[in-house]
């Protein structure tokens, strides 16, 4: 406001400015700072503010609250196969379904990618369980996105205040750990946080750091278990088994550290080391007059899907001077059925090189016969869980016989693992199984001990 004198009288002039646009811009900035652009849900910043407020109320009123860490299983496959546009629309539809399940006073937030977090006020374990089951059912229903029908499942981790954390960071970390356990348990389920999970998480972090240097520090080794023909009793091959001995942790089981290696990407370096050592060892045995037909090497899921796997195999075989037909790559049944068309393409590429393929742990997964007949495999490996009780469990006997008959109809061999008694050997031989391995013949051996075993080997009846 300005004051001036006009004809000896005081006058006032006021300048008005429309700030509506400025207010709108400030509102948009505040909204972008607190809400997810794609779904319109609260983002991590607003979620943290609401969780902190909810904790204060729960503390005063002696109430519980639950935090759900919600992740979509294999969402990357949707983006890769159908495009990010379809993936974005799928996330929007998922957000709508989540909002339809929870109460108005609860919060559904998107904190990044395909990760959502649900804040459930005044909700204990029982209440969170009911919500989780509703979410599992609702989210799993098929989606219609741009003329595509898409199916996807969730993995959910749940933490409860105050038992699993007393602030936002601890509750979110606990729910995240529980969600990761749900992923490990096969996805499409939910888990509540436990302190054992936290201990496992700490160990996983320790293993992750240590495993990164395991190859360079010569902590890895291979053991070899003989594979025996049931037709003439001869040694026809060896399975290479990876071992890790850490100076602090001792012997770490493969089923524990292989998962860690897959998550970090170290599996490529470790897998290449295993292949190289196995191929070189077989060539050394051949040169020493131990004429094994093949060496079997397990491939992880991540390793098998690498597009340059055939080139790696060629290079390692050339380095050792070993013919490709002596190498047998084992792939678990569950991995082979995860993306069967991609598996078929990779198997075709490896078959063109002359490398053999086998399906490990057969009978524990859910093979599709229509795909199985297209897999270029030379052998089905009967899982030890069926072999253990074939003399006492009629169902296991029936499964083993069915696998052998299926293999014969597909013109592929069968090998049974975990054979420990002469009775098991006789049954498998009579059922038509081609090969076996297990403690009945030998435990896994070092390379030197395996060579001595072969030199002194006498077939058992």
C-alpha positions, 0 to 999 in steps of 0.5 A: 500500500502506498500513501500520497498527497493529492490536492492537499489530501492524503490518498491511499493506493493498493496493488493487488496480485493474483497468487492462485497459480502460485498456490496451485504450484505449491500444492502440486509440489507438496503433493509430488513430495508426498504421493506416488506419481503413477498410482496416487498412493502415499509415498515413503515420506508420507508413509513414514509420517503416518506410521510415526503418528500411528505409533504415538497413538498406539503407545498411548492407547496400548494398541498394536499396529501392523505393517505389511511389506507387499511385493509382486512375484516376478513382476520383472517378467511382465515388464520384459515380456509385455512392456513397461506400459502394461507393467505400469497399468498392472501396478495401478490395478493392484493399487486399487485392489489393495485399497478395496481391502483395507479400511479407510483409516489404514494406509496403502503406500507405494515405496518403489517399483512393485513394492507396496507397504500397508499400515493397518491401525489397531491391528494385531497378528490375528487381524493382520492374518485375515487381511493378508489372506484377503490380499492373497486371494484378491491380488491373485485374480487375473487382470485385464491390461491392454488386451492382455490377461495377466496373472501375478501373485504377491509375497507379503512380510508382516511386522507388528508393533511393538514386538517387531519394532518400535519405530518406522525404520525397525518395523519396515526392516522387519516386514522386509525381512519377513517378505524375503522369507516369503520369497524364499519359501516359494512366493505367493504366501505371507510370513510374520517376522521372527527374530530368527529371521533377523539372525538369518538376515545377519548371517546372510549379510556376513555370507554375502561379504565373505562369498564375494572373495571365496574364489580368490581366497581359494576357499572353494573345492569340489568333491566327486561322487561316482555314478554306476551303471546298473547294466554292467556295474561299471563307473560311468561318470562322476557328479561334481559337488561344490563345497565352501569352507570359510575360516570363520564360518566353517563348512557352509551348506551349498543350499545356503550359500548358492542362494546368496550367490544368486542374489548377489550375482557372484554365482556367475564367477563361482559357476564358471570356477566350478565348470572350469575345475570340473572340466579340467579334472575330467581331462586329467583323469582321462589323461591318467587312463581313467576313462569316465564317460562324463562329469555331471555339473549342477547349474543354478537357475541364474547361471542357466538363464545367462545368454552367454552360457553356450559361449562360456561352455565352448571356451572352457572345453577348448581350454581343457581340450575336452570333447563336449559329449563328456560334459553333462549339465544338471538342471533342477526340475523346478527351474526347468518348468519356470520358463519352459520356452526359454529353457527349450531354447537354451537346451537346443543351443547346448545340444548343438554343442554336443553337451548333454543335459539332465533334469535333477530332483525329478519328481519333486516339481510339476513337470508338463509332459508337453514341455518335457518331451521337447526338452533335449535331455539324456537323463532324468535323475530320481530324487533321493527323497523317493529312493530313501523309502522305496522298500517301505513306502508303496507310494514312493515305489510307485513314483520311482517306477512311474519315472522310470517308465516315463523315461523309457517312453521318452527314450532317456536314461534314469539315474537314482541318487541316494542309494544306500542299501543293496535292497534299494539297488536290487529294486532299482535294477529290477525296475529298469533304472539305468544308473545309481549313485549314493553311499552304497558305493561311495561318499563324495571324494576328493579328486585324488581319492576319486582317482584311487577309488576308480583304480581299485573299483570292483563292481558290486552285485 
